Structures are given as structure tokens and as C-alpha cells.
């Protein structure tokens, strides 16, 4: 319940902050334009009548303002933009109107806040996302090199690409077939880019492995590792992206990662479409990739056993139960001739629930 006298809405941007405050006693509206300096925002808030509560939308500016105001003793809420109530007929959008709207929603307590990570959790999340960006850079670098060779009719048939054998083929067989000096220079540039990005990815992998072995996320990562497809990198990524697993249930975790189908039903008609793709896209990608591992026949290999050895007995039992259940779901989808991509998303949605059950096991 809202208890402060003045409610404040801030529309925060990189170079400006539109502020609006509503005095709950007199009904007076205060509006101003502030710089993004935390001290400037705090000094304006201190001059408002009575106790103050502040709200602003989560965005690219991060949580620095929230931490600064909280440390100064001012209640601050960071709101989920997708959950804000907005009038359907309002077609005028300005920073000032957005700030007033946030102040009104805060006073009515019609807000949905986001989970605020600690500085250490945010740092770990940045590391995981840097590794994800590096993976995408490596894929693009490899595509540029392979398509350069394809344009000259050079194709590798010796097995799986980007292995040690493929690397030898690139240097000793593919390169000599490029006769033009400019083309050879292009090959050297693209090949060097592949090696550089791969080395950067390996350094990030080593850093994540080290952090996953000794950090606040270690118990969760080890329990999540009892599921197939959830290696240390995937488990650590899910742990830092989800953060506080206890704010969800086995059903709501799928909604948070955007794996539930869209629906538009009215009266007797029911229409369901593709998944919502809302919420945390990084966690959704990890779950979808991990779900493919449950399609193959369930066998407990060395990699899975090594991860089981690090987890408690209860987590191992729960993980084995989940692995069997998810594989059986795959078998049923295959028997029904379900489209593989559609089936995999359904498996990923259920996998999110199994991950939740392991994460909150403590």
C-alpha cells in the first residue's frame, strides 16, 4: 500500500530525466527537466513536500539510480515496462506525460516491479552476456570465411567443420587454391578474425567456469547440471539471468522467459498462436538449446555423471526423473508427427519448470 505523501515518476534517458511529482495532500503537480546526474535528481526529490516514493521504468540506464536513491533513504521502484497499464485511446506520448503516468500508477499501487540484482549478480550477468555476444561474433566470422571459399567453389567434405582437421584443411588445402593476391589477403583477414574471436571466447569460458565453481551461484549451477543439456555454462547463465528463483512457480517461470503461447479467446472462440517471446530472451535461448538434448535416447554418460557427482543426492534423483520425463515427452511428440521446432519449444517450457524445481530445492 502506498504510504508516502508524494509520488514521483521519472522518465529516465541517457541525457535527460523528465520528472513529475504529485502531492497526495494538496493534489499539486510538480514538473521539471533534470540532468541524468544522480545528485541532481536526489537534490530535487529532497525539496518535495513530505516523504517521497519514486518510480521509473527499467531500461538501458541500468539500476544505478535505484541504488543511489535507496542508499539515500528514498524508496525507489523499478517498473517492468511490459506490465504498465496504459489507456488504449491515448495516442500522444511525451516524456512529461510518461512521468505523470508513472507517478499516478505509483500512487495507486498499480505497478509491477522488476527484481533488482546486486552489483555482484549484475557483474556476473554482464560476463555471461559478453560470452553470448562473443559466440555470435564467432559464428559471423566463421560464416564470412566459409562463404568466401564457397564463392570460389571450395567446399569442405572431410566431416564436421571447425575442428582441428578442418583447420588443417583451411591452411594447407583451401588457401593454396586462392590465386589472386587480394583474395588471399581477404582469407588471411577472415581467418585471423576467427582465431581472435575463438581465443576471446575461450578466455570468457575459463572465467565463467572459475566463477561457477566458487560463487553464490555454485549450489544452483550444480543442481541444474543434473539435467541433460544444462552444462556449467548453461546452468550459470540461467542462474544469473533468473536471479531469484523463489519469485516464480513451476507454471509462471515459463511465462517469464516467454515460452507460453499467445492467446486471444472471447466467448466460445479460442485462438492460440506462437509463443509470446516476452521476458528474458537470454534465458529463453539457453532453455531452447538445452531442450534439443532430450530428444536422443536417455543414457547417463560420463559428462552427466561428472556433474551428478557435484550435486546432492536429492538433486540427482530429481534430475534423473526430469530427464526421463522430458525424453518421454519427445517420444510422444515424434509419434504424433509434431513439428520438431514446435515440440522443442514445448519441451523447453517444461524444462524451465524442472530447472525451477531444482533451483528452489534448498
N, C-alpha and C positions, 0 to 999 in steps of 0.2 A: 504494500500500500504506500502511496506517495505521502510523505510526511513533511518535506521541506516547504518553505514558503515560496521560493522562486524556482521555476523550472526553466532550464536553458537548453536551447537547441543550437548546435554548431554544425554548419556545413563546411567541412574541412577540405581544403585543397592545398596543392603544393606551395602556392604563393599567396594565398589569402584564406581568411576564415570569415564566413558570414555568421553573425551571432544574433540570436533573438532570445529575449528573456520575458517571462510572464510572471508578474507579481500576483500570487494567489489571493492576497488580501484586497488590494485595490483594483486588480484587473489591468493594471498599466502594462503596456508593452514597451520594452526597450530593444532597440535595434542598433547595430553598429557593424563596421567592417574592421577586422583585426588582421594583423600580420600573423604568419604561422609560428611566431616565437611563443614558446610555452609560457615564458614570464609575462609577455604582453597579455595573453589570454587569461592567466591567473590574476593579474592586476585588475582587469575589467570585472572578473567574477567577484573579486573581493569587495568591490564597490557597490554591488547589487544589494537590495534590502533583504534582511533576514538570512536564513540558511538557504543554501543553493544546491541543486542537483543538476547535473549536466548529462547530455546525451549527444552522441554523434555516430554516424554510420561507419562500419568497418570498411576499410579501403586500402589503397596503396600507401597511405601515410603511416600505417602500422599502429602500434599501441604505445608510442612514446608519450603522447598527450595524456592518455589514460593513466599511465604510471606516474607522470608528473603531478597531475591533479589529485590522484589518490594519495600520494606522498604528502601533499599539502593539506590533506584532510577534507577534500571536496569529493562528494560522491559522484562518480562518473560511470556511465553505462555506455558500452559499445554495442550498437544495434546491428542485427542481421539485415542487410538491405532487402533481401528477397522476402522478408517477413513483414515489411512495413505496410500498414493499411493506407491506401491512397484512394481518394474519390475518383470514381470511374469517369465522371464528366469533366474533370479538371484537365484542361489542355494547355495551361500556362505553367511553365516550370522555370523558376529562377532560384538563385542561391538564397535570397532573402525569404522566399516563400517556403523553401525546403527547411530552413532553420526554424521558422514559425511552426511548421507542421511537426517537426521533431519535438519542439517544446510542448505542444499540445498533447502529443502521444505520451510523452513522459509524464505529464501531469495526470492524464487519465490512466496511467499504468498499462497502456495497450502496446507494450513493447516486447520484443524477443531479443534477448542479449546473446552475444557470442561468448564462447569460452576463451578467456584471456590466458595465453601461455606465459610461463615465467621466462625471464631472459635466457636461462639455460635451455629451456624447451624450444624457444624461438631460434636459438643458435643451432640446435640440432636439426630443426626443420629446415633452416637455410642450407645446411650441409646436404641433407637428403635431396632437396630440390636442385642444388648445384650439380649433384650427381645425375639427376634426371635430365637436366639440360645438357650435360656432357654426353649422356647416352644418345640424345637426339642429334647433337653435333657430330658424333662419331658415325651415326647412320647416314647423315647427309654427306659427310666426307667420303665414306665408302661408296655411296651411290654415284658421286661425281667421278670417282676413279673408275668404277666398273662401267659406267655409261660412256666414258671417254674411250675405253677399249672396245666397247660394243660398236661405237660409231666407226671403228676401223676393222670390224669383223673379227675381233679377238675375244673368244669366249672360253671360259674355264670349264672343262669336263672331268676334272680329276676327283670329284667328290664335293664335300661341303666347302663352301667358300670361307675365307677369312680364318683359315687355320694355318699352322706352320707350313704345311705342304703347299697351300695356296700362296703363301708369302714368297716361298722359293720360286714358284712358277711366275709370280709377278716380276721378280727381279731378273730371272735368268731366261725366261721364255717369252713373256709378254713384252717386256721392254725392248729387246732386240728387234721385234717386228715393227717398231715405230721408227721410221727412217727420217722423217722431217725433223730438223733441229727444234723448231718451235713446238712440235707435238711432244718431243721427248722432254722439253723443259716444262710443259704443262703436266706431263706424267710425274716428273720429279716433284713439282709443287703439290699435286694432289696426294701423292704417296707420302710425302713429308707431313702433310696435314693429318693423314690417317694415323701415322705413328705418334705425332704430338698429342692428338686428342686421346688416343688409346692410353698413352702414358699418364695423361691427366686423369682419365677415368680410373686407372689402377691406383693412383695415389688417393683418390677420393674413396675407393673401395676399402683400401687399407685403413683410412681414417675412420670410416663407418664401422668396420669390423672391430677396431680398437675401442670405439665408444660404446658399441653394443655389448662388448664383453665386460665393461665396468662403468655403469652409469645408472641413473634412476630408472632407465627403460629396460635394463637387463632381465629382470624377472618376467616381464611381459613378453619380451622378444623370445625368451627360451620356451615359454608356454605356447606361444603362437607357432613356434618351429615344429610342434608336434603334428601339424597339418601338412599334407603334401602341397608342394608349390610355394610354401612360405619359408624361404631361406632366411638367413640372417639379414640380408639387405632388405628383403620384402617385409619381414617382421619388424625391423627397426623403422622402416618407412611408415608402416601402418601405425606403429606406436606413437611416433612423433606427430603424425598428421591427425590422428584421432584425439590424442591428448588424454582427456578424462573420459574413460570408457563408461564410468558409472552414470553419466548423464543420459545414457541410452538404454534401450532394452533390446532383446533379440529381434523384435519386429521393427523398431524405429531406426536401428543402425543402417538398414538398407535404404531408408528414406534419406538419411543424412548424406550418404555417398551417391545418391541419385540413381539407384538401381531399381526403383519401383516403377511400374508402368504408369503412364499418364491415363487419366480417365475423365470422361465427360458424360455423365449419366443424368438423365432427367426423366421422371415418370417411369414408364416401362422400358425406355431405351437405355442401354448400357454400351458405351463405346470406350474401349481401351486401346491405347496406342503404344508408341515406343517409350523407352524409359525416360524419366524426367531429366537426367543429366544435370541435376542441381547439386548443391553442396560441394563437397571436397572432391575435385576431379583427380587429384593425385592419388588419393586412396582408392578411388574407383578404378583407375588404370591398374594399380597393383593387384586388386582383387580379380579383375577380369583376366589378367595374365596368369594368376595363380590357379584360376578355375580350370584352365586347359589341362593342367597336370592330372586332374582327377578323371580324365577320360580313359586313360590307359588302365590296364588291369592292375589291381592293387597288390603291390608287392612291397615289403619293407626292405629297402635296400640299405647300403652302408651309409649313405648321406643322411637318410632319415633316422637310422639308428643312432648315428653320432649326435644328432640334435635331440633325440629322445634321452640320451644319457645325461644331458644337461638340464632336463626338465624334471619336476617332481612326478611321482608315480601317478597321482590323480590326473595330472595333465596328459600323461602318456595314454592312459585309458580313455580319456575324453577325446584326445586326438585320433586314436585308432577308431573309435566309434564314428567320429566325424568323417574320416577318410572312407570308411566302408559305406556310410550313408550317401556321401556325395558321389561315389563311383556308381552305386546302385541307381541314383537319380540319372546319371549319364546314360546308363544302360537302358533305362525306361525311355528316355528321350530318343535314343537311337532306334529303339524298337518302334516307336511311334513316327519315325522318319521326320523328326523335328529338325528344322534348320539349325545347323551347328552353332552359328553365331547367336541365335535366339536361345538355344539350350544353354550355351556357355554363360550368357548373362543371367539366366535363372539360377545356374549353379553358383555364380559369383554372389548373387543376392543371398543365397542360403549360406555360402561360405562366410559372408560378413557376420551372420548370426553365430556361426561356430567360433569365429575369431573373438566375438564379444564374450561368449561363454567362457573361453579360456582366459581372456584378459581380466575379467572380473572374478576369477576363481579365488583370488587371495582374500 
